[in-house]
């Protein structure tokens, strides 16, 4: 629905005009309205790590922008992709053809993200991906219409794999979601483990999203005598797997748990009793500084009690904030005419917001910012709601993501 009182009044006024004038007014308003499509998981295993909180963060960005720019009409449209590539691609195509959507954000599922990229190029719209993990989005699959915001498998694999191996965790075993996202995590983390002098002893791949019982895979991990259990999964799968690993006594045996793509969402869902000692790489931490705490306090007014945004949620706020700044700079008509032009401007403009601070967007579409290795506190160390992490290390922005020369993005000048 429209997010400004001005837009609501305009829509109401249009209904009392004569049919010809009303039709003309409606078309004029449609041409002048920026439409943001939030394509996300509203019913599946990634509902909590993306889903409604991602929508709330987009709303927060729009409301803050609209308070300063009430003359720009903005609408938010949401849809559940059900983690099915055909559903996601068809939804996006319908949005562009029938609903006038200008930018698609969140997305989450890597297969869907790769599937909608060519549609965005064909229609000259924008794909601002806040939650899919595959680093292919800034490699051979990069496009002039897409930006990859919060993280990717290269970044978080680098943060976890390198640091934990150098800390003595030189023997790993993976439990991996059997689709593009999980494969990318395992592949990228293995590379950093081996570069740091460690080795991977084995891996178990489970059917996604049909698996809830991880016992057979955990027994294989236990038998491998690995020092680190690498969890190449996310959402409900991660929480369920860690709970079962604790029941099997893997943590008490001395095995470290590494949630390569974990987040505070899963930690709070399972509780510090279950997650204590877990290492997690994130690119946003709500309690990092005054700016991140301020953003969190504002968006929590739109959320159920006890919910804290993770880096995916924060990326929707950060990315849409930057997009709307570009719209303001270009003007609505020009911004709607070419998504490619908007993306080019977003790359030229420095980024700055309360979630990620200052940063930039690289020519391959990669948003740059630091990455953090966090360790879950023991229950007795928690001082207040959301206080679940100890900062174990920081990777600066210039080292956190794959070097520009290694991705193979066709947009990068040799």
LUMBA-787009 format. One record per residue (C-alpha): x, y, z; residue number from 1. Coordinates in pm, 1 decimal. Example, Ala and Ser with C-alpha at 12.3 -4.5 7.8 and 13.67 -1.06 7.14 Angstrom:
residues 2
px / py / pz / n
1230.0 / -450.0 / 780.0 / 1
1367.0 / -106.0 / 714.0 / 2
END
This chain:
residues 414
px / py / pz / n
0.0 / 0.0 / 0.0 / 1
115.1 / 363.3 / -41.8 / 2
338.9 / 472.1 / 244.3 / 3
271.8 / 845.3 / 243.6 / 4
-37.7 / 1037.4 / 348.5 / 5
-3.2 / 1244.4 / 32.2 / 6
-27.7 / 930.0 / -183.0 / 7
-328.9 / 806.8 / 12.9 / 8
-507.0 / 1139.2 / -27.6 / 9
-424.4 / 1138.3 / -398.1 / 10
-575.3 / 794.4 / -441.8 / 11
-889.8 / 898.7 / -255.9 / 12
-926.2 / 1212.6 / -462.4 / 13
-898.2 / 1016.5 / -784.1 / 14
-1207.8 / 813.6 / -700.4 / 15
-1436.2 / 1118.0 / -700.2 / 16
-1330.6 / 1250.9 / -1040.2 / 17
-1513.3 / 1177.6 / -1364.1 / 18
-1405.7 / 842.5 / -1517.9 / 19
-1190.3 / 999.6 / -1788.4 / 20
-1010.1 / 1228.4 / -1546.8 / 21
-980.0 / 953.3 / -1289.7 / 22
-818.5 / 724.0 / -1544.5 / 23
-575.0 / 993.6 / -1648.1 / 24
-493.5 / 1079.7 / -1287.6 / 25
-435.9 / 714.4 / -1199.2 / 26
-200.4 / 669.8 / -1493.6 / 27
-9.8 / 984.3 / -1399.3 / 28
29.4 / 868.3 / -1041.7 / 29
142.1 / 523.9 / -1155.8 / 30
409.1 / 680.3 / -1373.4 / 31
531.0 / 890.5 / -1081.0 / 32
531.2 / 616.4 / -815.7 / 33
841.6 / 418.7 / -721.4 / 34
745.1 / 57.1 / -656.7 / 35
961.5 / -172.1 / -446.3 / 36
901.1 / -547.8 / -462.8 / 37
1013.5 / -748.2 / -159.9 / 38
1048.5 / -1107.6 / -279.6 / 39
1109.6 / -1321.7 / 25.3 / 40
1030.4 / -1638.6 / 221.7 / 41
707.9 / -1580.1 / 413.7 / 42
620.8 / -1941.9 / 491.2 / 43
930.7 / -2163.6 / 466.0 / 44
1256.6 / -2239.6 / 650.6 / 45
1403.6 / -1891.8 / 586.4 / 46
1098.8 / -1699.4 / 704.8 / 47
1267.7 / -1578.9 / 1022.7 / 48
1608.2 / -1496.1 / 875.8 / 49
1445.2 / -1302.7 / 588.6 / 50
1063.9 / -1273.5 / 561.1 / 51
854.9 / -1026.1 / 761.9 / 52
1154.7 / -860.5 / 928.7 / 53
1306.5 / -788.4 / 587.3 / 54
976.2 / -626.1 / 488.3 / 55
981.0 / -419.3 / 809.1 / 56
1332.9 / -296.6 / 734.4 / 57
1230.4 / -190.5 / 383.4 / 58
937.2 / -3.5 / 536.6 / 59
1174.4 / 167.0 / 779.9 / 60
1397.1 / 288.3 / 497.2 / 61
1097.5 / 414.6 / 298.9 / 62
942.0 / 594.1 / 594.5 / 63
1266.5 / 771.4 / 682.7 / 64
1317.4 / 876.7 / 320.7 / 65
954.6 / 985.2 / 277.9 / 66
973.1 / 1203.7 / 587.9 / 67
1237.9 / 1410.5 / 407.1 / 68
1094.8 / 1370.6 / 55.7 / 69
713.4 / 1369.3 / 81.3 / 70
676.2 / 1458.8 / -287.0 / 71
806.5 / 1116.8 / -401.3 / 72
537.7 / 846.0 / -397.2 / 73
657.9 / 499.5 / -293.3 / 74
474.3 / 168.5 / -271.8 / 75
591.7 / -163.7 / -131.4 / 76
469.2 / -493.8 / -276.7 / 77
552.0 / -828.8 / -115.6 / 78
538.8 / -1191.0 / -230.6 / 79
636.9 / -1535.4 / -103.0 / 80
866.0 / -1718.2 / -346.6 / 81
812.8 / -2046.9 / -154.9 / 82
1179.8 / -2131.8 / -226.0 / 83
1075.1 / -2239.8 / -576.8 / 84
1273.0 / -2086.8 / -865.1 / 85
978.7 / -2098.3 / -1106.6 / 86
753.5 / -1920.1 / -856.9 / 87
1016.2 / -1654.3 / -791.8 / 88
1094.4 / -1587.7 / -1158.2 / 89
728.0 / -1579.6 / -1262.0 / 90
642.7 / -1342.8 / -976.2 / 91
915.7 / -1098.9 / -1078.6 / 92
815.6 / -1108.1 / -1442.1 / 93
452.9 / -1038.5 / -1345.7 / 94
563.3 / -754.1 / -1119.5 / 95
752.3 / -587.7 / -1403.8 / 96
489.0 / -646.9 / -1671.7 / 97
169.3 / -580.9 / -1477.2 / 98
245.0 / -394.5 / -1154.5 / 99
513.5 / -144.3 / -1248.4 / 100
772.3 / -263.5 / -997.6 / 101
1107.1 / -84.9 / -1034.8 / 102
1332.1 / -275.3 / -795.2 / 103
1327.4 / -624.0 / -638.5 / 104
1495.6 / -667.3 / -301.8 / 105
1567.3 / -940.3 / -43.7 / 106
1512.1 / -1259.0 / -260.7 / 107
1708.0 / -1495.9 / -32.5 / 108
1716.8 / -1819.2 / -232.7 / 109
2033.0 / -1836.1 / -448.2 / 110
1871.0 / -2033.2 / -729.1 / 111
1591.8 / -1775.4 / -751.5 / 112
1843.2 / -1489.7 / -739.9 / 113
2034.3 / -1632.1 / -1035.4 / 114
1706.1 / -1696.5 / -1216.6 / 115
1572.8 / -1341.8 / -1192.2 / 116
1897.6 / -1172.6 / -1298.1 / 117
1833.7 / -1208.5 / -1674.0 / 118
1471.8 / -1095.0 / -1628.8 / 119
1592.8 / -773.8 / -1464.2 / 120
1836.8 / -715.9 / -1750.9 / 121
1566.2 / -782.5 / -2011.2 / 122
1322.1 / -539.1 / -1847.2 / 123
1593.5 / -290.9 / -1739.5 / 124
1486.5 / -313.6 / -1374.4 / 125
1695.2 / -351.4 / -1057.4 / 126
1782.9 / -661.4 / -858.2 / 127
1910.0 / -551.4 / -515.7 / 128
1991.8 / -879.0 / -348.4 / 129
2010.3 / -860.5 / 30.1 / 130
1992.1 / -1224.8 / 131.9 / 131
2105.0 / -1477.9 / -129.3 / 132
2445.9 / -1622.6 / -46.6 / 133
2596.8 / -1723.4 / -378.2 / 134
2905.3 / -1522.6 / -473.1 / 135
2822.6 / -1595.2 / -839.4 / 136
2606.1 / -1283.2 / -832.6 / 137
2923.4 / -1076.0 / -857.7 / 138
3115.5 / -1328.0 / -1068.2 / 139
3015.0 / -1459.2 / -1410.4 / 140
2648.0 / -1395.3 / -1329.8 / 141
2696.3 / -1025.6 / -1251.5 / 142
2486.0 / -778.6 / -1449.9 / 143
2465.6 / -398.9 / -1488.7 / 144
2122.0 / -418.3 / -1323.0 / 145
2216.5 / -600.8 / -1002.5 / 146
2381.9 / -523.8 / -669.0 / 147
2471.4 / -778.5 / -399.7 / 148
2447.3 / -618.3 / -56.7 / 149
2488.3 / -786.7 / 282.4 / 150
2721.8 / -1081.2 / 235.3 / 151
2815.4 / -1372.1 / 13.3 / 152
2957.7 / -1717.7 / 65.4 / 153
3312.1 / -1598.4 / -15.9 / 154
3298.5 / -1329.0 / 252.9 / 155
3161.0 / -1537.3 / 538.7 / 156
3363.0 / -1844.2 / 440.1 / 157
3676.1 / -1631.1 / 448.2 / 158
3585.0 / -1486.8 / 788.2 / 159
3508.9 / -1824.7 / 950.5 / 160
3734.4 / -2067.9 / 764.6 / 161
4056.1 / -1869.3 / 787.4 / 162
4018.8 / -1753.8 / 1147.7 / 163
3905.5 / -2083.7 / 1301.6 / 164
4169.6 / -2287.0 / 1119.9 / 165
4442.3 / -2053.8 / 1246.4 / 166
4292.6 / -2086.4 / 1597.5 / 167
4366.4 / -2460.4 / 1590.1 / 168
4054.1 / -2592.8 / 1419.5 / 169
4248.7 / -2755.9 / 1138.1 / 170
4022.0 / -3059.8 / 1076.9 / 171
3667.7 / -2994.2 / 948.5 / 172
3356.7 / -3190.2 / 860.8 / 173
3062.7 / -3031.0 / 675.7 / 174
2688.6 / -3086.9 / 688.5 / 175
2561.2 / -2916.8 / 374.9 / 176
2222.7 / -2819.7 / 231.1 / 177
2207.5 / -2995.3 / -106.6 / 178
2145.9 / -2699.9 / -340.4 / 179
2341.3 / -2406.4 / -486.8 / 180
2361.1 / -2208.3 / -163.2 / 181
2497.7 / -2493.3 / 49.9 / 182
2739.0 / -2612.1 / -217.8 / 183
2884.6 / -2262.1 / -249.3 / 184
2940.1 / -2235.2 / 127.5 / 185
3118.0 / -2569.9 / 145.2 / 186
3329.8 / -2497.8 / -163.3 / 187
3437.0 / -2150.9 / -56.2 / 188
3508.3 / -2241.3 / 306.6 / 189
3713.5 / -2545.2 / 202.7 / 190
3937.0 / -2318.6 / -0.4 / 191
4012.1 / -2095.4 / 299.4 / 192
4060.4 / -2390.0 / 534.4 / 193
4318.8 / -2542.0 / 303.2 / 194
4490.1 / -2207.6 / 242.0 / 195
4528.3 / -2169.3 / 620.3 / 196
4685.4 / -2515.2 / 653.8 / 197
4379.1 / -2722.4 / 747.7 / 198
4185.8 / -2997.7 / 570.9 / 199
3828.8 / -3116.3 / 525.8 / 200
3776.8 / -3477.6 / 634.8 / 201
3435.7 / -3522.8 / 474.8 / 202
3088.0 / -3387.4 / 416.4 / 203
2725.4 / -3499.8 / 432.5 / 204
2468.5 / -3339.3 / 202.8 / 205
2106.3 / -3343.0 / 311.6 / 206
1792.8 / -3294.8 / 96.9 / 207
1659.8 / -2938.2 / 114.0 / 208
1402.2 / -2841.0 / 232.1 / 209
1266.9 / -3181.8 / 332.8 / 210
1510.7 / -3265.9 / 617.3 / 211
1436.0 / -3221.0 / 988.4 / 212
1628.7 / -3518.8 / 1131.0 / 213
2007.1 / -3467.7 / 1112.0 / 214
2107.3 / -3759.8 / 1334.8 / 215
2263.5 / -3974.7 / 1061.6 / 216
2475.9 / -3684.2 / 936.0 / 217
2584.6 / -3591.6 / 1289.3 / 218
2696.9 / -3948.2 / 1358.6 / 219
2913.7 / -3935.2 / 1045.7 / 220
3061.7 / -3604.4 / 1160.3 / 221
3132.4 / -3747.6 / 1504.7 / 222
3300.8 / -4054.5 / 1357.7 / 223
3530.9 / -3835.7 / 1145.2 / 224
3700.9 / -3696.3 / 1459.6 / 225
3694.7 / -3347.8 / 1311.0 / 226
3770.4 / -3050.6 / 1535.9 / 227
3518.8 / -2820.0 / 1365.8 / 228
3169.7 / -2896.8 / 1241.4 / 229
3100.9 / -2663.6 / 948.9 / 230
2729.3 / -2600.8 / 903.4 / 231
2660.3 / -2503.9 / 541.8 / 232
2295.8 / -2419.3 / 598.3 / 233
2075.4 / -2143.7 / 740.0 / 234
1736.2 / -2069.9 / 893.9 / 235
1539.3 / -2341.6 / 1069.9 / 236
1778.2 / -2607.7 / 940.0 / 237
2067.2 / -2451.0 / 1131.5 / 238
1872.7 / -2427.3 / 1455.9 / 239
1746.9 / -2787.3 / 1431.0 / 240
2089.3 / -2925.4 / 1342.6 / 241
2266.1 / -2750.4 / 1631.0 / 242
2002.3 / -2861.9 / 1881.8 / 243
2048.1 / -3221.4 / 1771.2 / 244
2429.0 / -3187.1 / 1773.7 / 245
2414.8 / -3077.6 / 2137.6 / 246
2187.7 / -3371.2 / 2219.7 / 247
2447.0 / -3604.4 / 2067.2 / 248
2713.7 / -3445.5 / 2287.9 / 249
2931.2 / -3315.2 / 2005.3 / 250
2989.5 / -2983.6 / 2181.9 / 251
3087.2 / -3150.0 / 2510.7 / 252
3335.5 / -3368.7 / 2322.9 / 253
3532.4 / -3059.4 / 2225.9 / 254
3410.1 / -3015.0 / 1868.7 / 255
3364.1 / -2650.3 / 1770.4 / 256
3055.1 / -2546.5 / 1575.1 / 257
3087.6 / -2297.9 / 1290.9 / 258
2769.2 / -2155.8 / 1142.7 / 259
2918.2 / -2020.4 / 820.7 / 260
2593.0 / -1842.0 / 733.8 / 261
2440.7 / -1813.3 / 1079.8 / 262
2283.8 / -1507.9 / 1238.8 / 263
2148.0 / -1367.9 / 1561.7 / 264
1802.8 / -1484.9 / 1450.6 / 265
1900.3 / -1848.2 / 1495.6 / 266
2089.3 / -1780.0 / 1817.5 / 267
1787.4 / -1617.2 / 1979.1 / 268
1554.3 / -1889.4 / 1849.4 / 269
1763.9 / -2171.2 / 1994.8 / 270
1886.8 / -1981.8 / 2301.8 / 271
2240.8 / -1935.8 / 2438.0 / 272
2212.5 / -2268.1 / 2622.7 / 273
2211.3 / -2445.9 / 2286.2 / 274
2428.2 / -2207.7 / 2083.9 / 275
2693.5 / -2118.4 / 2344.1 / 276
3046.4 / -2124.1 / 2202.3 / 277
2921.6 / -2124.8 / 1841.5 / 278
3126.6 / -1915.9 / 1598.4 / 279
2926.3 / -1709.1 / 1351.7 / 280
3038.5 / -1466.8 / 1080.2 / 281
2812.4 / -1164.5 / 1025.9 / 282
2844.1 / -832.5 / 844.2 / 283
2601.9 / -645.6 / 1073.2 / 284
2574.4 / -664.9 / 1450.1 / 285
2295.7 / -467.7 / 1612.6 / 286
2505.7 / -388.4 / 1923.4 / 287
2819.2 / -275.0 / 1738.4 / 288
2787.4 / 101.9 / 1794.6 / 289
2542.1 / 386.0 / 1857.7 / 290
2427.2 / 397.9 / 1494.4 / 291
2343.5 / 25.0 / 1475.6 / 292
2165.2 / 43.8 / 1810.5 / 293
1966.4 / 345.2 / 1693.8 / 294
1855.2 / 171.8 / 1373.8 / 295
1758.4 / -139.7 / 1570.1 / 296
1552.5 / 58.5 / 1820.4 / 297
1358.5 / 228.8 / 1540.1 / 298
1281.3 / -83.7 / 1339.2 / 299
1187.6 / -285.2 / 1648.6 / 300
877.5 / -67.1 / 1675.2 / 301
752.0 / -258.0 / 1369.1 / 302
845.2 / -602.0 / 1503.9 / 303
713.5 / -843.3 / 1767.2 / 304
887.6 / -817.6 / 2106.5 / 305
1229.9 / -981.0 / 2127.2 / 306
1310.3 / -968.2 / 1754.3 / 307
1651.0 / -826.9 / 1655.5 / 308
1745.4 / -761.5 / 1291.8 / 309
2026.3 / -966.1 / 1142.1 / 310
2260.4 / -865.1 / 858.0 / 311
2012.0 / -972.7 / 589.6 / 312
1735.7 / -762.5 / 741.8 / 313
1969.5 / -466.9 / 787.1 / 314
2083.4 / -496.2 / 425.1 / 315
1728.9 / -436.5 / 303.3 / 316
1721.7 / -113.4 / 502.1 / 317
2070.4 / -11.2 / 389.3 / 318
2024.3 / -103.0 / 21.9 / 319
1683.8 / 61.6 / -18.0 / 320
1811.1 / 372.0 / 162.1 / 321
2092.8 / 401.1 / -92.0 / 322
1858.7 / 327.9 / -383.9 / 323
1617.3 / 601.7 / -279.7 / 324
1903.4 / 851.0 / -251.0 / 325
1986.1 / 769.7 / -614.3 / 326
1619.8 / 815.2 / -712.5 / 327
1616.7 / 1154.7 / -545.2 / 328
1934.5 / 1252.6 / -731.5 / 329
1807.4 / 1137.6 / -1073.0 / 330
1440.8 / 1221.4 / -1043.5 / 331
1156.8 / 969.2 / -1042.9 / 332
1085.8 / 971.5 / -1418.1 / 333
1445.3 / 905.8 / -1515.9 / 334
1492.5 / 646.2 / -1240.6 / 335
1186.6 / 453.3 / -1359.3 / 336
1303.2 / 471.4 / -1720.9 / 337
1627.3 / 278.0 / -1665.5 / 338
1728.6 / 55.6 / -1376.5 / 339
2071.9 / 25.7 / -1532.7 / 340
2127.2 / 401.3 / -1498.4 / 341
2020.0 / 394.4 / -1133.8 / 342
2261.0 / 110.2 / -1055.3 / 343
2544.2 / 298.7 / -1225.6 / 344
2473.3 / 600.9 / -1005.8 / 345
2453.4 / 382.5 / -692.8 / 346
2803.0 / 257.3 / -773.1 / 347
2936.2 / 611.5 / -808.6 / 348
2775.9 / 736.5 / -485.5 / 349
2937.8 / 650.4 / -149.1 / 350
2707.3 / 458.7 / 85.3 / 351
2629.6 / 571.9 / 438.8 / 352
2351.9 / 456.1 / 671.5 / 353
2294.3 / 358.0 / 1032.8 / 354
2312.6 / -17.0 / 969.2 / 355
2643.7 / -54.3 / 782.4 / 356
2799.7 / 289.3 / 818.9 / 357
3011.7 / 421.1 / 534.8 / 358
3098.6 / 202.9 / 238.4 / 359
3082.7 / 171.3 / -138.7 / 360
2948.1 / -39.3 / -424.9 / 361
3212.0 / -189.5 / -652.3 / 362
3183.4 / -203.8 / -1030.4 / 363
3093.3 / -575.5 / -1016.2 / 364
2794.8 / -486.0 / -795.5 / 365
2955.9 / -595.0 / -469.2 / 366
2867.9 / -375.1 / -167.7 / 367
3177.6 / -338.5 / 53.3 / 368
3184.0 / -320.1 / 433.9 / 369
3360.9 / -504.2 / 721.1 / 370
3282.0 / -857.1 / 835.1 / 371
3284.3 / -979.2 / 1195.9 / 372
3362.1 / -1314.1 / 1359.7 / 373
3134.6 / -1344.0 / 1662.7 / 374
3113.9 / -1605.3 / 1936.8 / 375
2793.4 / -1684.5 / 2122.9 / 376
2812.1 / -1607.9 / 2494.4 / 377
2738.6 / -1850.9 / 2773.0 / 378
2396.6 / -1794.7 / 2933.5 / 379
2551.6 / -1645.5 / 3248.6 / 380
2734.7 / -1379.0 / 3044.1 / 381
2421.2 / -1232.4 / 2886.6 / 382
2348.8 / -888.1 / 3040.8 / 383
2039.5 / -765.7 / 2852.4 / 384
1804.7 / -876.2 / 2569.0 / 385
1998.4 / -938.5 / 2247.9 / 386
2336.8 / -941.7 / 2426.2 / 387
2445.4 / -1279.3 / 2289.7 / 388
2779.4 / -1213.0 / 2114.7 / 389
3144.5 / -1151.0 / 2192.3 / 390
3344.5 / -995.0 / 1909.2 / 391
3622.7 / -1239.9 / 1820.5 / 392
3762.2 / -1057.3 / 1516.9 / 393
3702.8 / -799.1 / 1245.0 / 394
3791.3 / -827.5 / 876.0 / 395
3816.1 / -480.4 / 715.7 / 396
3606.7 / -400.4 / 408.4 / 397
3899.7 / -415.9 / 166.3 / 398
3977.0 / -773.7 / 277.7 / 399
3628.3 / -905.3 / 355.7 / 400
3519.5 / -979.4 / -2.2 / 401
3669.1 / -1156.1 / -302.6 / 402
3922.9 / -941.6 / -492.2 / 403
3772.0 / -773.6 / -794.2 / 404
4021.1 / -942.0 / -1026.9 / 405
3923.6 / -1295.9 / -919.1 / 406
3548.3 / -1293.7 / -976.5 / 407
3531.7 / -1304.3 / -1353.6 / 408
3254.2 / -1043.7 / -1373.0 / 409
3226.3 / -930.1 / -1738.1 / 410
3162.2 / -571.3 / -1624.8 / 411
3509.0 / -537.8 / -1471.8 / 412
3762.3 / -359.1 / -1688.0 / 413
4080.0 / -562.3 / -1731.8 / 414
END
